[in-house]
Amino acid sequence: MQVKLVIDKKRQVVLFAEADKQFVDFLMSLALSLPNDTITRLLSANNKLYRSIQNLRHIYTHPGIVYTIMDDLEVKTTFNSFTLLYHLNTDVNAVKKETVSVGIDEV
């Protein structure tokens, strides 16, 4: 699977990722297949993660559409990257885009 990462070059952090239905379905399957004790441990550590997993359960994806995935695992249909960078208070010249492969070795 190919995922495009938009990275802040100065801070070296991923701002958001762009991926297709296959990757979003993969994320949902991970969230839905976690053992109960793992979910309990994660939920007690981070309430934001709980909300993200709950949001993943209600997503309907369609083939041929690119989705934007934020660091809180919120999945949205892709919109203008410039608008998103503006809302993240990030200079367009301060970012780079990299395509990475995610496969069985990375999981």
N, C-alpha and C positions, 0 to 999 in steps of 0.2 A: 504494500500500500504506500502511496506517495502522500506526504503531508508537507505543505508549504508553511514555513515558520517566518514570521516577521519579527526581527530581532533588533532591539535597541543596541547599537554598536558601542556606545559609551558605557552603559550599565551592564552589558552582556546578559540581558534577560529577554526571554521570549514575550512579546507583547500579545500576540495572538497567533493562531494557526488557521490555515484554510485546508479543508479536507472534503472528500466526497462521502457519499452515503456509506460506502464500505467501511471507512474509518469510524464514522459516527456510530454505525451498528456495532463495530468492534468495541468502542467505548461503553456502549449500553450493555453489551454482553458481559463485559468485565464488572460493571457495577451491579448487575443482576446476579452474578455468579459468586460474589464474595461470600465466604462462610460467615455465619452469624456472629461468632466471636470477633472476627476481624472488623465487621461493621460496627459492633458495639465499641471496640477500642478506638476506631477512627472517629466515630460520632462523639465520643466523650472528649476527644482531643480537638475537634473542630466542627462546630455547628454549621459552618458554611459548606463543608463537605456533604453533610446530610441534605441540605437544601439542593445542592448540585445533583446528588444522586436521585433525589425525588423528582427534580426537573427532567432528568434523563429518561425517566420512566414514562413521561407523557409526550415524548417527541415522536413525530411521524416524519420519516425521511422519504425522499423521492430520488430515484436514480437520475443522474445527469445534472444535479444541482450541487453547487459548491457551498459548504457551510463554514462559518467562522466559529472557532472554539476559543473561548476566553480561559484565563487561568482558573476561574471558578467552575470550569467545565460547562458553562452555559453555552449552548449550541444555538446559533442563529443562522438564517440564510445570509449569504454574503452580501454585504452592502459596500458602498464606496470606502476604500481603505483610507483615503485622505480624510474623510469625515471621522472615521474611527480614530485615526492618529490625532486629529484635532481634539477630540474628546479625551484622549489620553495625555494631552498636553505634550505631545512628542513632535519634534521637528522632522519633516519628511526626509531631510538630508541626513538625519541621525540614525536611520534604520537601514537594514539590509534584509533581503529575502533569500532564504535558503530552502531547497527542497530536500527532504530526508525520506528515507525508506523505513517503514516499520514492518517488521516481519516476525516470524516465530523466535528468532534469536534475540530480538529486542524485548520481547514479552517475557 
